Amino acid sequence: IQESTIKESGSYSAKIVKADFKDFTTFLSSGEHTISVKVKWSGYSGENKPQLIIKQDKYCGIDSDQVATATGDGTSWETLSKTITLSKDAEITIRVYARDIGADALTYFDSLNIT
């Protein structure tokens, strides 16, 4: 869901209600890349904080899911990031994952960046 009120930059953030995820795919050249995203949340009922996941792809050297989990309290924007090294050019999958199942859980992801 596009959210225009709660955003870190630009016109919109991605809003996820309760537990759900959104996958993005992109083609990257071999070598080292850092993937980052900003996250903010509210209404969480437990400790299942949001995650950034770079999905496993043994073809290009990602031997297991690479996971960054939020550590804050959700009241301000937090940066999640992972650095990966690809052994060859490949399409990768980037997942933003809202993990709380509480009835009021809202998660906002913004400013996805790849360097």
C-alpha positions as CSV (number, residue, x, y, z in Angstrom):
1,I,0.0,0.0,0.0
2,Q,1.4,3.4,-0.9
3,E,1.5,5.7,2.1
4,S,1.8,9.5,1.5
5,T,1.6,10.7,5.1
6,I,4.2,8.7,7.0
7,K,7.4,8.7,4.9
8,E,11.1,9.2,5.3
9,S,11.7,10.9,2.0
10,G,10.1,11.2,-1.4
11,S,6.4,11.1,-2.0
12,Y,5.4,7.7,-0.6
13,S,6.5,4.8,1.7
14,A,5.4,1.2,1.5
15,K,2.8,0.5,4.2
16,I,2.3,-3.1,5.4
17,V,-0.6,-4.0,7.7
18,K,0.0,-6.9,10.2
19,A,2.5,-9.6,9.1
20,D,3.3,-9.6,5.4
21,F,6.2,-9.0,3.0
22,K,7.0,-7.3,-0.3
23,D,9.7,-8.6,-2.7
24,F,11.7,-6.5,-5.1
25,T,14.0,-7.9,-7.7
26,T,16.9,-6.2,-9.3
27,F,19.9,-7.1,-11.5
28,L,23.3,-6.5,-10.0
29,S,26.8,-6.9,-11.3
30,S,29.3,-9.2,-9.6
31,G,31.1,-7.7,-6.6
32,E,30.2,-6.1,-3.3
33,H,26.9,-4.3,-2.8
34,T,25.2,-2.8,0.2
35,I,21.4,-2.8,0.3
36,S,19.6,-0.6,2.8
37,V,16.1,0.4,3.7
38,K,14.5,2.7,6.3
39,V,11.8,1.2,8.5
40,K,9.3,2.6,11.1
41,W,6.4,0.8,12.8
42,S,3.6,1.1,15.4
43,G,1.1,-1.1,17.1
44,Y,3.4,-4.1,17.5
45,S,2.3,-6.6,20.1
46,G,5.5,-8.6,20.4
47,E,9.2,-8.8,19.6
48,N,8.9,-9.8,15.9
49,K,10.4,-6.6,14.6
50,P,10.7,-5.8,10.9
51,Q,13.4,-7.3,8.7
52,L,15.3,-6.7,5.5
53,I,16.1,-10.0,3.8
54,I,18.3,-10.7,0.8
55,K,17.1,-14.0,-0.4
56,Q,19.4,-17.0,-0.8
57,D,20.7,-17.5,-4.4
58,K,23.6,-20.0,-4.6
59,Y,23.9,-19.3,-8.3
60,C,25.6,-15.9,-7.5
61,G,27.2,-16.7,-4.1
62,I,24.4,-15.9,-1.6
63,D,24.6,-19.2,0.3
64,S,21.8,-18.3,2.7
65,D,19.3,-15.6,3.4
66,Q,21.0,-12.5,4.6
67,V,18.9,-10.9,7.3
68,A,19.0,-7.5,9.1
69,T,16.4,-7.1,11.9
70,A,15.3,-3.9,13.5
71,T,16.4,-3.2,17.0
72,G,14.7,0.0,17.9
73,D,11.2,0.8,19.3
74,G,9.7,1.9,15.9
75,T,9.1,5.5,16.9
76,S,11.7,6.9,14.5
77,W,13.1,5.8,11.2
78,E,15.8,3.0,11.5
79,T,18.1,1.9,8.8
80,L,18.4,-1.8,8.1
81,S,21.3,-2.8,5.8
82,K,23.2,-5.9,4.5
83,T,26.3,-6.1,2.5
84,I,26.6,-9.0,0.0
85,T,29.3,-10.1,-2.4
86,L,28.1,-11.6,-5.7
87,S,30.3,-14.1,-7.5
88,K,28.7,-13.2,-10.9
89,D,26.1,-10.9,-12.4
90,A,22.7,-11.9,-11.2
91,E,19.1,-10.9,-10.4
92,I,18.6,-10.9,-6.6
93,T,15.5,-10.7,-4.5
94,I,15.2,-8.1,-1.7
95,R,12.4,-8.7,0.8
96,V,11.0,-6.2,3.3
97,Y,9.2,-8.2,6.0
98,A,6.7,-6.9,8.6
99,R,6.5,-9.8,11.1
100,D,4.1,-8.7,13.8
101,I,0.6,-10.3,13.7
102,G,-1.0,-7.8,16.1
103,A,-4.3,-6.4,15.0
104,D,-2.9,-2.8,15.1
105,A,0.5,-3.6,13.6
106,L,1.6,-1.1,10.9
107,T,5.0,-1.1,9.3
108,Y,6.4,1.5,6.9
109,F,9.4,0.9,4.6
110,D,11.1,3.7,2.7
111,S,14.3,4.8,0.9
112,L,15.4,1.5,-0.5
113,N,19.0,2.0,-1.6
114,I,21.7,-0.1,-3.3
115,T,25.3,0.9,-3.5
